[in-house]
Amino acid sequence: QKMLKSMMDTWEKGKLAVQQQKESFEVLVSALYPPFATERLLAGEQQVVLEVPEIAILFSDIHNFTVTSNMVSPDALLEWLAYTFGVMDGVAEYYHVYKVKTIGDAYFAIAGLPGSGAEPGTHCFRMVSFASVCAQVFSERYVHPDRGTCMQRISAIGSAMAKSTKGHGKRGIHDCSGSSLKKHREASCSTASSGDGRSESSSGTATSTAASGSAMRYGIAVGPVTVGVLGGKCPAFDVWGASVNLASRMKATGTPCRIHCSEGVYRDISTLPDSPFVWEKPHSTFAKGFGNVQTYFVRGTHAPVPKDLLNNLMLEPHL
């Protein structure tokens, strides 16, 4: 009887260990893949592929990253990227945007996946909102108390590399993108506020660099894609399609601290009632592989950064 009890105890312990390992595996898979792919992988599917009729794609990268990275230690470089992408991850979660991956200093994200939990048909709006908030929180409008001494040094390096440009405008519009194209040719990351918005605004003062040292370019496009988990030694979720390439071109032809969008993104958002975004006039942009395409820069937004998001990110307004 004692032997039987011992065998039962061993069996129960083994069963519990297997269950714990299964739960740990499920948590790991959920962290690596979006919900629809996680569900299918855990169900035993070997190949996960899905065609999505329309999805919003974003690419962003850090301005002057190569120059700055050569001026700091490896530890400081890693801390800088971890902090920058960590903030972006927090904003992405808030707007139901899915980070596909980071590539060096580039951030690749999508909105509109099935099972994301977001309201259908809002993918372009959520993606531009994501980029707008990122551009704002990395500006000198907000204080990053937890960025650390290395982040302060990187910010100082960025300030030293850029010429300070001042500009003034009417209160009311949050400039998430920047000043005119002409000014951006003169100063890499200057911003200016103008317009008659509907909410409390920033100071309207231009800045020459992002407070966190993360002055980024943002490129957004929309269109059909194929998504799936690419098998092999390290199975990875990825996205394929012409729209992905177009978003990359929007980023490459953009300017620091600004959101550069394809015509499809503009059309989707401009038709929304009470859209908070203000757009510059369209202009023709040469995009490799696409030729000359009509694109739009977001000039600003009437919507401030949500207070609960600022609290989540532990950011404070710069007084």
BAKOLLO-908823 format. One record per atom (N, C-alpha, C): x, y, z; residue in one letter. Coordinates in steps of 0.001 Angstrom, whole numbers, padded with zeros to 6 digits, always signed. Example, Ala and Ser with C-alpha at 12.3 -4.5 7.8 and 13.67 -1.06 7.14 Angstrom:
2
+013190-005690+007800A
+012300-004500+007800A
+013200-003300+007800A
+012850-002250+007080S
+013670-001060+007140S
+012900+000030+007870S
# end
This chain:
319
+000823-001205+000000Q
+000000+000000+000000Q
+000869+001272+000000Q
+001944+001263+000779K
+002863+002392+000799K
+003528+002582-000563K
+003862+001444-001206M
+004484+001502-002523M
+003512+002103-003535M
+002225+001721-003436L
+001214+002249-004347L
+001042+003754-004157L
+001022+004170-002878K
+000885+005597-002586K
+002071+006379-003131K
+003265+005797-002986S
+004475+006445-003492S
+004430+006583-005011S
+003932+005525-005681M
+003811+005569-007133M
+002796+006618-007580M
+001682+006717-006816M
+000660+007706-007143M
+001198+009127-006950M
+001963+009336-005869D
+002551+010650-005610D
+003519+011039-006720D
+004328+010074-007148T
+005288+010328-008230T
+004566+010665-009529T
+003481+009930-009778W
+002699+010165-010991W
+002075+011558-010963W
+001514+011954-009814E
+000885+013269-009671E
+001914+014385-009858E
+003107+014182-009270K
+004165+015179-009416K
+004599+015312-010875K
+004697+014167-011553G
+005065+014177-012963G
+004010+014858-013810G
+002744+014556-013494K
+001636+015179-014218K
+001641+016689-014024K
+001904+017132-012777L
+001959+018552-012482L
+003115+019229-013215L
+004262+018538-013269A
+005434+019092-013962A
+005163+019253-015450A
+004496+018248-016049V
+004156+018313-017470V
+003199+019475-017728V
+002210+019645-016839Q
+001247+020724-016990Q
+001927+022091-016891Q
+002872+022212-015959Q
+003606+023467-015806Q
+004466+023766-017032Q
+005097+022721-017569Q
+005898+022895-018780Q
+005024+023293-019961Q
+003830+022700-020041K
+002901+023037-021122K
+002471+024496-021014K
+002148+024934-019796E
+001736+026324-019591E
+002869+027290-019905E
+004084+026919-019516S
+005244+027764-019817S
+005466+027865-021315S
+005276+026742-022013F
+005429+026727-023468F
+004373+027610-024128F
+003129+027524-023632E
+002055+028337-024190E
+002314+029827-023978E
+002852+030172-022812V
+003194+031570-022534V
+004284+032044-023491V
+005277+031184-023726L
+006369+031530-024633L
+005861+031720-026052L
+005024+030821-026527V
+004478+030914-027880V
+003628+032180-028020V
+002835+032480-026975S
+001990+033679-027000S
+002822+034946-027069S
+004010+034914-026471A
+004885+036087-026492A
+005566+036260-027846A
+005732+035164-028572L
+006472+035203-029836L
+005586+035446-031060L
+004308+035088-030968Y
+003440+035139-032139Y
+002114+035837-031812Y
+001441+036405-032817P
+000132+037032-032591P
-000918+035974-032246P
-002042+036396-031665P
-003051+035439-031183P
-003506+034404-032200P
-003797+034833-033453F
-004307+033872-034433F
-003268+032789-034735F
-001991+033173-034790A
-000927+032213-035069A
-000673+031317-033854A
-000734+031884-032667T
-000546+031104-031437T
-001587+029999-031344T
-002821+030361-031603E
-003912+029392-031529E
-003695+028229-032491E
-003281+028535-033699R
-003099+027485-034705R
-001856+026647-034433R
-000802+027267-033938L
+000417+026525-033608L
+000177+025560-032448L
-000537+026030-031439L
-000822+025181-030287L
-001790+024057-030640L
-002551+024259-031720A
-003466+023209-032189A
-002731+022149-032997A
-001439+022382-033265G
-000629+021376-033939G
-000351+021633-035402G
-000795+022786-035941E
-000524+023073-037348E
+000969+023305-037572E
+001489+022744-038620Q
+002912+022860-038930Q
+003231+024126-039712Q
+002288+024566-040536Q
+002496+025779-041334Q
+001334+026720-041112Q
+001649+027918-040685V
+000618+028914-040430V
+000777+030040-041441V
-000209+030239-042284V
-000167+031298-043289V
-001566+031859-043438V
-001676+033166-043661L
-002978+033816-043759L
-002870+035022-044677L
-003839+035165-045566E
-003927+036354-046411E
-004871+037349-045745E
-004392+038566-045544V
-005203+039616-044917V
-005515+040666-045984V
-006790+040936-046258P
-007163+041857-047350P
-006613+043265-047186P
-006549+043740-045942E
-006029+045093-045734E
-005444+045218-044331E
-004262+045777-044270I
-003571+045931-042995I
-002714+047186-043060I
-002507+047839-041935A
-001651+049029-041880A
-000251+048601-041436A
+000755+049092-042147I
+002147+048701-041884I
+002963+049940-041560I
+003800+049832-040543L
+004679+050940-040161L
+006125+050483-040072L
+007013+051313-040592F
+008444+051183-040364F
+008932+052495-039758F
+009787+052411-038777S
+010407+053622-038238S
+011860+053309-037912S
+012693+054331-037946D
+014081+054153-037533D
+014590+055424-036877D
+015722+055315-036201I
+016270+056421-035425I
+017208+057248-036293I
+016953+058542-036326H
+017788+059462-037102H
+019196+059533-036503H
+020198+059514-037371N
+021610+059607-036959N
+022042+058465-036040N
+021393+057317-036196F
+021703+056194-035306F
+023142+055731-035461F
+023600+055583-036684T
+024957+055065-036914T
+026007+055974-036288T
+025859+057279-036501V
+026827+058235-035942V
+026807+058184-034419V
+025591+058223-033841T
+025471+058234-032386T
+025958+056930-031769T
+025627+055792-032391S
+026017+054496-031835S
+027526+054329-031786S
+028241+055007-032682N
+029704+054931-032682N
+030333+055795-031591N
+029511+056588-030903M
+030031+057502-029885M
+029703+057058-028464M
+029041+055902-028332V
+028679+055414-026998V
+029166+053978-026825V
+029192+053519-025580S
+029635+052150-025287S
+028569+051149-025708S
+028940+049872-025874P
+027940+048843-026210P
+026807+048765-025189P
+027139+048902-023895D
+026110+048859-022856D
+025130+050018-023012D
+025671+051206-023282A
+024819+052379-023456A
+023947+052239-024703A
+024504+051679-025756L
+023756+051462-026994L
+022564+050548-026749L
+022818+049444-026032L
+021752+048492-025759L
+020681+049107-024861L
+021116+049893-023886E
+020163+050549-022992E
+019293+051540-023756E
+019912+052259-024666W
+019192+053221-025499W
+018104+052533-026320W
+018487+051466-027035L
+017517+050754-027864L
+016436+050093-027024L
+016829+049498-025886A
+015855+048834-025020A
+014826+049828-024496A
+015299+051008-024120Y
+014370+052012-023610Y
+013452+052524-024723Y
+014033+052872-025865T
+013244+053411-026982T
+012184+052415-027434T
+012591+051181-027684F
+011635+050176-028150F
+010664+049766-027046F
+011102+049843-025794G
+010198+049546-024683G
+009056+050548-024612G
+009367+051826-024793V
+008327+052857-024827V
+007381+052611-026001V
+007942+052301-027167M
+007118+052046-028343M
+006230+050822-028147M
+006760+049807-027479D
+005952+048618-027189D
+004746+048979-026328D
+004955+049870-025342G
+003859+050290-024482G
+002791+051039-025249G
+003215+051907-026163V
+002266+052657-026990V
+001550+051700-027949V
+002291+050751-028509A
+001702+049784-029446A
+000605+048959-028767A
+000871+048522-027559E
-000133+047729-026831E
-001400+048553-026597E
-001236+049823-026297Y
-002375+050700-026022Y
-003274+050831-027250Y
-002668+050888-028439Y
-003432+051089-029677Y
-003665+049786-030448Y
-003430+048652-029827H
-003626+047341-030471H
-002819+047225-031760H
-001598+047703-031690V
-000650+047566-032801V
+000293+046417-032452V
+000592+045574-033428Y
+001443+044407-033178Y
+002853+044644-033707Y
+003846+044544-032819K
+005235+044660-033268K
+005669+043354-033914K
+006034+043425-035178V
+006513+042234-035877V
+007932+041901-035426V
+008809+042921-035456K
+010190+042727-035030K
+010921+044060-035066K
+012115+044058-034504T
+013024+045183-034665T
+014212+044695-035491T
+014711+045577-036341I
+015849+045250-037201I
+016879+046350-037008I
+017888+046093-036210G
+018839+047148-035893G
+018145+048247-035116G
+018115+049460-035693D
+017426+050576-035047D
+016028+050782-035621D
+015553+049852-036449A
+014241+049981-037091A
+013177+049197-036328A
+011969+049747-036323Y
+010812+049146-035650Y
+009767+048853-036716Y
+009327+047606-036787F
+008398+047143-037808F
+007123+046672-037109F
+005983+047301-037437A
+004730+046972-036760A
+003567+046970-037749A
+002482+046296-037357I
+001288+046223-038190I
+000048+046407-037323I
-001034+046806-037952A
-002325+046928-037272A
-003404+046396-038198A
-004330+045618-037628G
-005415+045061-038428G
-005412+043555-038515G
-004573+042893-037705L
-004557+041436-037698L
-005857+040889-037112L
-006354+039772-037615P
-007514+039133-036993P
-007184+038738-035552P
-008151+038923-034685G
-007952+038525-033292G
-007162+039518-032470G
-006969+040734-032987S
-006184+041729-032251S
-006965+042357-031104S
-008286+042195-031135G
-009116+042776-030088G
-009535+044199-030371G
-009114+044747-031505A
-009450+046126-031849A
-010704+046170-032713A
-011324+047330-032768E
-012508+047503-033596E
-012133+047376-035073E
-012847+046548-035823P
-012522+046358-037245P
-012600+047673-038018P
-011706+047832-038999G
-011733+049006-039854G
-011049+050231-039284G
-010386+050069-038144T
-009722+051219-037513T
-008205+051130-037608T
-007694+050222-038424H
-006254+049933-038420H
-005401+051138-038833H
-005835+051880-039844C
-005040+053054-040262C
-005049+054127-039185C
-006207+054383-038610F
-006315+055391-037561F
-005459+055015-036360F
-005505+053763-035966R
-004724+053324-034813R
-003228+053388-035089R
-002832+053090-036313M
-001406+053113-036632M
-000862+054542-036660M
-001617+055461-037252V
-001173+056854-037264V
-001200+057417-035843V
-002190+057019-035047S
-002228+057442-033644S
-001001+056935-032895S
-000625+055705-033166F
+000572+055120-032553F
+001815+055943-032897F
+001991+056232-034183A
+003159+057005-034613A
+003118+058421-034051A
+001932+059018-034022S
+001783+060374-033505S
+002179+060452-032034S
+001711+059502-031252V
+002044+059494-029822V
+003535+059254-029617V
+004113+058329-030378C
+005554+058075-030264C
+006344+059344-030570C
+005963+060040-031641A
+006665+061269-032008A
+006561+062311-030904A
+005402+062362-030244Q
+005207+063343-029179Q
+005985+062984-027913Q
+005914+061721-027498V
+006551+061364-026227V
+008080+061381-026328V
+008614+061241-027540F
+010064+061322-027703F
+010537+062752-027947F
+009606+063705-027971S
+009992+065101-028143S
+010321+065705-026784S
+010763+066952-026792E
+011099+067624-025544E
+009864+068069-024766E
+008698+067700-025290R
+007456+068029-024600R
+007269+067189-023344R
+007953+066036-023281Y
+007790+065137-022144Y
+009130+064783-021520Y
+009097+064584-020212V
+010279+064216-019449V
+010277+062706-019253V
+011441+062084-019448H
+011590+060641-019273H
+012425+060389-018015H
+011788+060309-016851P
+012542+060188-015594P
+013411+058937-015516P
+012993+057847-016163D
+013700+056574-016029D
+014669+056285-017164D
+015000+057284-017938R
+015836+056990-019111R
+017286+056746-018750R
+017741+057154-017572G
+019107+056840-017128G
+020142+057811-017652G
+021320+057736-017078T
+022392+058668-017440T
+022863+058478-018875T
+022871+057235-019351C
+023329+056993-020725C
+022380+057632-021728C
+021069+057628-021430M
+020105+058251-022313M
+020306+059762-022342M
+020645+060330-021214Q
+020899+061761-021160Q
+022115+062113-022010Q
+023124+061262-021963R
+024328+061504-022758R
+024002+061418-024243R
+023217+060429-024625I
+022833+060266-026026I
+022018+061462-026497I
+021109+061932-025635S
+020326+063113-025964S
+021228+064325-026168S
+022256+064443-025310A
+023199+065556-025443A
+023977+065461-026748A
+024332+064241-027141I
+025039+064040-028411I
+024153+064477-029571I
+022868+064082-029501G
+021938+064471-030554G
+021782+065974-030634G
+021728+066622-029479S
+021597+068076-029457S
+022820+068744-030060S
+023980+068177-029796A
+025219+068755-030321A
+025306+068604-031834A
+024700+067523-032371M
+024780+067282-033808M
+023780+068105-034605M
+022704+068530-033948A
+021653+069276-034664A
+021687+070748-034305A
+021398+071610-035253K
+021328+073034-034978K
+019954+073358-034395K
+019968+074118-033329S
+018718+074474-032668S
+017960+075486-033515S
+016669+075167-033760T
+015832+076056-034560T
+014587+076386-033764T
+014279+077646-033648K
+013119+078070-032872K
+011987+078466-033805K
+010743+078151-033376G
+009584+078550-034156G
+008410+078747-033240G
+007479+079588-033610H
+006328+079875-032771H
+005063+079831-033616H
+003974+079463-032980G
+002711+079395-033699G
+001559+079493-032732G
+000351+079372-033257K
-000848+079466-032441K
-000989+078213-031596K
-001626+078379-030442R
-001848+077247-029565R
-003020+076431-030072R
-003005+075146-029756G
-004173+074332-030037G
-003900+073074-030818G
-002811+073004-031546I
-002534+071798-032330I
-001230+071179-031861I
-001269+069889-031560H
-000088+069176-031091H
+000725+068756-032306H
+001888+069318-032462D
+002702+069036-033640D
+003441+067730-033445D
+002872+066654-034014C
+003484+065339-033859C
+004425+065036-035006C
+004459+065920-035993S
+005238+065577-037175S
+006346+066548-037492S
+006130+067836-037298G
+007227+068754-037584G
+006788+069990-038328G
+007737+070804-038697S
+007463+072039-039417S
+007451+071773-040909S
+007611+072814-041703S
+007534+072654-043151S
+008695+071836-043688S
+008499+071306-044898L
+009555+070513-045520L
+010820+071332-045704L
+010642+072618-046032K
+011814+073478-046226K
+012611+073584-044941K
+011935+073790-043814K
+012638+073894-042546K
+013326+072588-042197K
+012705+071481-042606H
+013319+070188-042275H
+014554+069910-043103H
+014693+070590-044206R
+015941+070452-044942R
+017046+071229-044241R
+016634+072234-043460E
+017617+073061-042766E
+017943+072524-041386E
+016961+071977-040706A
+017174+071425-039355A
+016517+070064-039300A
+017253+069064-038894S
+016818+067683-039041S
+015588+067338-038244S
+015355+067996-037129C
+014228+067577-036312C
+013563+068759-035627C
+013339+069838-036367S
+012671+070990-035781S
+011177+070796-035866S
+010449+071378-034926T
+008996+071278-034908T
+008399+072637-034650T
+007209+072851-035177A
+006509+074114-034927A
+005021+073865-034860A
+004310+074569-034000S
+002878+074367-033814S
+002099+075496-034458S
+000994+075168-035092S
+000118+076185-035654S
-001263+075612-035834S
-002259+076484-035981G
-003619+076031-036202G
-004509+076362-035029G
-005817+076128-035188D
-006780+076439-034134D
-007425+075157-033663D
-006763+074432-032833G
-007210+073112-032398G
-008288+073160-031347G
-008668+071962-030879R
-009796+071854-029974R
-009387+071344-028601R
-008115+071269-028314S
-007687+070742-027026S
-006493+071515-026518S
-006140+071269-025269E
-004990+071943-024677E
-003743+071582-025458E
-002873+072541-025725S
-001762+072312-026637S
-000424+072393-025959S
+000602+072151-026762S
+001969+072311-026307S
+002346+073779-026388S
+003595+074068-026091S
+004029+075451-026039S
+004182+076083-027410S
+004283+075272-028451G
+004483+075800-029788G
+005922+076178-030047G
+006837+075718-029216T
+008244+076034-029397T
+008946+074912-030132T
+009771+075263-031094A
+010486+074258-031867A
+011613+073654-031060A
+011963+072415-031376T
+013088+071748-030731T
+013978+071158-031795T
+015254+071045-031504S
+016187+070551-032507S
+016423+069061-032409S
+016036+068449-031317T
+016255+067017-031165T
+015278+066433-030169T
+015052+065147-030224A
+014159+064499-029277A
+014812+064430-027912A
+014001+064586-026866A
+014543+064612-025511A
+015180+063289-025128A
+014680+062196-025673S
+015216+060885-025336S
+016383+060512-026229S
+016716+061351-027209G
+017745+061006-028180G
+017206+060147-029303G
+015875+059901-029321S
+015268+059014-030303S
+014410+059793-031283S
+015057+060598-032126A
+014360+061295-033198A
+014151+060301-034336A
+012894+059958-034613M
+012615+058868-035536M
+011872+059324-036777M
+012091+058576-037855R
+011286+058725-039064R
+010189+057660-039013R
+008985+058022-039465Y
+007854+057084-039458Y
+007272+056989-040863Y
+007164+055774-041382G
+006555+055549-042682G
+005413+054567-042560G
+004240+054917-043117I
+003052+054072-042984I
+002398+053871-044347I
+002002+052630-044617A
+001251+052290-045829A
+000157+051308-045447A
-000769+051074-046372V
-001868+050153-046115V
-002135+049331-047363V
-002568+048081-047176G
-002872+047243-048316G
-002914+045767-047950G
-003133+044898-048932P
-003201+043457-048678P
-001815+042876-048403P
-001759+041894-047524V
-000495+041236-047189V
-000728+039755-046940V
+000362+039029-046938T
+000364+037646-046478T
+001158+037602-045190T
+000592+036989-044168V
+001289+036866-042884V
+001403+035390-042541V
+002393+035063-041751G
+002548+033668-041360G
+003804+033437-040550G
+003980+032202-040147V
+005145+031797-039373V
+006090+031049-040292V
+007254+031633-040491L
+008261+031036-041358L
+009030+029990-040565L
+008927+028730-040988G
+009556+027637-040254G
+011061+027633-040390G
+011684+026646-039776G
+013131+026538-039818G
+013710+026400-038421G
+014967+026723-038286K
+015640+026570-036998K
+015036+027495-035945K
+014710+028726-036336C
+014085+029695-035424C
+012803+030200-036062C
+011695+029474-035929P
+010441+029875-036574P
+010050+031294-036183P
+009794+032138-037192A
+009510+033547-036934A
+008272+033997-037688A
+007483+034851-037045F
+006323+035455-037687F
+006804+036588-038587F
+006223+036690-039785D
+006641+037758-040695D
+005474+038173-041579D
+005696+039232-042336V
+004664+039825-043194V
+005267+040065-044568V
+004504+039737-045631W
+005010+039897-046988W
+003960+040612-047845W
+004416+041388-048802G
+003504+042055-049729G
+004059+043384-050191G
+003506+043890-051293A
+003953+045170-051846A
+003746+046310-050854A
+002699+046205-050044S
+002417+047255-049068S
+003508+047365-048017S
+004134+046228-047703V
+005249+046242-046751V
+006408+047034-047340V
+006700+046785-048614N
+007773+047519-049286N
+007451+049015-049383N
+006180+049337-049624L
+005786+050741-049728L
+005950+051458-048386L
+005591+050798-047298A
+005776+051401-045971A
+007249+051666-045703A
+008091+050732-046126S
+009535+050919-045969S
+010020+052119-046776S
+009456+052285-047987R
+009832+053435-048819R
+009342+054744-048192R
+008174+054714-047551M
+007661+055914-046880M
+008614+056340-045764M
+009139+055366-045060K
+010106+055667-044006K
+011392+056201-044602K
+011887+055551-045650A
+013167+055928-046252A
+013130+057318-046871A
+011965+057740-047370T
+011850+059048-048003T
+011267+060097-047058T
+011124+059721-045793G
+010592+060654-044805G
+011682+061494-044171G
+011291+062274-043175T
+012229+063124-042453T
+012052+062894-040957T
+013080+063163-040149P
+013028+062870-038711P
+011866+063555-037994P
+011278+062838-037064C
+010179+063329-036222C
+008887+063538-036986C
+008793+062992-038191R
+007609+063201-039010R
+007001+061872-039438R
+005697+061913-039717I
+004946+060724-040118I
+004611+060862-041601I
+005158+059977-042412H
+005015+060013-043870H
+004095+058870-044282H
+002971+059190-044919C
+001946+058182-045203C
+001669+058050-046700C
+001279+056858-047071S
+000865+056617-048449S
-000527+057208-048663S
-000915+057301-049925E
-002215+057877-050256E
-003361+057064-049654E
-003198+055751-049611G
-004242+054902-049051G
-004509+055197-047584G
-003458+055446-046824V
-003615+055778-045403V
-004346+057112-045262V
-003932+058093-046058Y
-004578+059408-046012Y
-006067+059300-046345Y
-006389+058577-047391R
-007796+058443-047795R
-008624+057786-046707R
-008069+056765-046070D
-008800+056040-045033D
-009124+056952-043848D
-008149+057757-043431I
-008325+058578-042224I
-009062+059876-042524I
-008806+060478-043682S
-009420+061779-043993S
-010929+061688-044149S
-011446+060486-044398T
-012894+060323-044539T
-013585+060081-043201T
-012811+059900-042136L
-013402+059663-040818L
-014006+060956-040269L
-015180+060865-039648P
-015755+062075-039034P
-014937+062493-037812P
-014694+063783-037678D
-013967+064328-036523D
-012567+063731-036379D
-011897+063491-037484S
-010518+063000-037400S
-009639+064066-036748S
-008776+063698-035790P
-007972+064703-035090P
-006723+065125-035858P
-006434+064476-036972F
-005164+064727-037651F
-005270+065844-038689F
-004204+066617-038763V
-004080+067689-039745V
-002993+067280-040730V
-003285+067426-042030W
-002376+066936-043059W
-001792+068082-043873W
-000571+067872-044328E
+000006+068797-045286E
-000539+068473-046674E
-000330+069380-047607K
-000763+069132-048977K
+000002+067947-049552K
-000621+067184-050456P
+000066+066028-051036P
+001255+066448-051892P
+002220+065567-051983H
+003350+065837-052859H
+003788+064530-053517H
+004458+064647-054624S
+004921+063480-055372S
+006255+063009-054825S
+006327+061720-054515T
+007541+061127-053957T
+007971+059955-054825T
+009249+059896-055151F
+009743+058741-055895F
+010046+057619-054907F
+009345+056504-055059A
+009547+055341-054203A
+010092+054199-055048A
+011250+053704-054687K
+011891+052640-055455K
+010953+051443-055587K
+010777+050997-056821G
+009891+049873-057078G
+008456+050281-057359G
+008123+051553-057099F
+006756+052040-057295F
+006698+053243-058233F
+007833+053898-058440G
+007836+055116-059239G
+007383+056308-058423G
+006828+057313-059092N
+006331+058500-058390N
+004950+058216-057820N
+004811+058394-056520V
+003536+058157-055834V
+003166+059402-055042V
+001873+059587-054845Q
+001393+060732-054061Q
+001400+060360-052593Q
+002041+061161-051777T
+002165+060856-050346T
+001806+062084-049517T
+001638+061843-048215Y
+001183+062889-047308Y
+001969+062840-045999Y
+002316+064024-045481F
+002885+064133-044146F
+001786+064555-043173F
+001790+063941-041989V
+000900+064405-040929V
+001514+065667-040340V
+000751+066743-040346R
+001263+068006-039822R
+001129+068086-038305R
+000054+067513-037761G
-000168+067568-036322G
-001468+066893-035951G
-001833+066966-034691T
-003064+066354-034207T
-003703+067237-033155T
-005029+067215-033126H
-005761+067943-032100H
-005877+067121-030812H
-005486+065856-030869A
-005644+064976-029711A
-004355+064910-028891A
-004419+065239-027600P
-003229+065111-026749P
-002952+063638-026453P
-001773+063345-025948V
-001447+061979-025537V
-002344+061597-024365V
-003032+060456-024425P
-003917+060060-023322P
-003177+060022-021983P
-003810+060561-020949K
-003165+060647-019645K
-002871+059272-019049K
-003784+058316-019264D
-003534+056980-018707D
-002340+056313-019386D
-002134+056622-020666L
-000962+056083-021355L
+000313+056708-020807L
+000288+058019-020572L
+001455+058683-019979L
+001783+058086-018617L
+000751+057783-017845N
+000971+057163-016534N
+001575+055778-016684N
+001080+055006-017657N
+001625+053666-017904N
+003095+053723-018286N
+003445+054743-019069L
+004822+054894-019545L
+005708+055628-018538L
+005080+056137-017468M
+005780+056892-016427M
+006491+058121-017010M
+005757+058836-017867L
+006271+060058-018473L
+005590+061274-017859L
+006285+062372-017835E
+005761+063594-017251E
+005880+064744-018254E
+004864+065620-018305P
+004951+066782-019194P
+006130+067679-018782P
+006788+068231-019772H
+007900+069135-019497H
+007333+070521-019213H
+007469+070964-017968L
+006889+072246-017549L
+007792+073399-017943L
# end
